[in-house]
């Protein structure tokens, strides 16, 4: 082997050594990244906004991969969890689906409707009313004509609560500059068609709507003459 061949062999060996060093460096970087990030798992992201109380379907989500250590404990990793469930509040596009965003669709009795209204958290719920509870719904209305007294009415008795949503900050009505922002909670009821009309009317036109929790096993019957109250007539 002449000197030129020896130099060629040496250069070849040096190239191999450099290549092995580079490969080892890449493996070291990959190993370091994996040790910091960890294994990846499946998660699901919303493709578009989903209104509250909307039935959920697989087409509303896209499958993504992300490090397991960055995923919250209540993240949904299997879309079978959404079967028969609805959104609790508005689900925003791009958000990761989590189990506390959804609830099982309530079962309705024949002739009943599922109706949700916003109730002032301070005067209507105060954290005491939960799904499965029964409530009486009170509403306060202004007098029909100027000078007529305000009235408090029992709109619905023994309304079945299906779900209590998350506390939401409501913006004041733009037409009423003095109104302060209020916190409200969406309450979902199972009601007859007639009671659904009554409670919807009260939400739209009453000055205030209040829920009164009925004790389990208690008598929820309210005589017709006791369903309307005026302070002047109180004896």
Long-range contacts (C-beta under 8 A, 24 or more apart in sequence): 37-67, 37-69, 38-67, 38-68, 38-69, 39-67, 39-68, 40-65, 40-66, 40-67, 40-68, 41-65, 41-66, 41-67, 41-68, 41-71, 41-77, 42-77, 42-78, 43-71, 43-75, 43-76, 43-77, 43-96, 43-97, 44-76, 44-77, 44-79, 44-96, 44-97, 45-94, 45-95, 45-96, 45-97, 46-91, 46-92, 46-93, 46-94, 46-95, 46-97, 47-93, 48-93, 49-90, 49-91, 49-92, 49-93, 50-87, 50-90, 50-91, 51-87, 51-90, 52-87, 52-88, 52-89, 52-90, 52-116, 52-165, 52-186, 53-86, 53-87, 53-114, 53-116, 53-188, 54-86, 54-87, 55-85, 55-86, 55-105, 56-82, 56-85, 56-86, 56-87, 56-102, 57-82, 58-82, 61-97, 71-96, 72-96, 72-98, 74-98, 74-99, 74-100, 75-99, 76-102, 88-163, 88-165, 88-166, 89-165, 89-166, 89-168, 89-186, 103-163, 106-131, 106-162, 106-163, 106-188, 106-190, 108-190, 109-190, 111-192, 111-193, 112-190, 112-191, 112-192, 113-190, 113-191, 113-192, 113-193, 113-196, 114-162, 114-188, 114-189, 114-190, 115-188, 115-189, 115-191, 115-196, 115-199, 115-200, 116-163, 116-165, 116-186, 116-187, 116-188, 116-189, 117-186, 117-187, 117-189, 117-199, 117-200, 117-203, 117-209, 118-168, 118-170, 118-184, 118-185, 118-186, 118-187, 118-203, 119-184, 119-185, 119-186, 119-187, 119-209, 119-211, 120-182, 120-183, 120-184, 120-208, 120-209, 121-167, 121-182, 121-183, 121-184, 121-185, 122-182, 122-183, 123-208, 123-210, 124-184, 124-185, 124-187, 124-209, 124-210, 124-211, 125-164, 125-185, 125-187, 125-211, 128-213, 129-161, 129-164, 129-187, 129-211, 129-213, 130-161, 130-164, 131-161, 131-162, 131-163, 131-164, 132-160, 132-161, 133-161, 133-213, 133-214, 134-158, 134-159, 134-160, 134-161, 134-213, 134-214, 134-216, 134-220, 135-159, 135-161, 135-211, 135-212, 135-213, 135-214, 136-211, 136-212, 136-214, 136-220, 136-222, 137-198, 137-199, 137-202, 137-209, 137-210, 137-211, 137-212, 138-209, 138-210, 138-211, 138-212, 139-202, 139-206, 139-208, 139-209, 139-210, 140-206, 140-207, 140-208, 140-210, 141-205, 141-206, 141-207, 142-207, 149-230, 149-231, 149-232, 150-207, 150-230, 150-231, 151-228, 151-229, 151-230, 152-228, 152-229, 152-230, 153-227, 153-228, 153-229, 154-222, 154-226, 154-227, 154-228, 155-195, 155-198, 155-199, 155-201, 155-202, 155-209, 156-189, 156-191, 156-195, 156-198, 156-199, 157-220, 157-221, 157-222, 158-214, 158-220, 159-189, 159-190, 159-191, 159-195, 159-199, 160-189, 160-190, 160-191, 161-187, 161-188, 161-189, 162-188, 162-189, 162-190, 163-187, 163-188, 164-188, 187-211
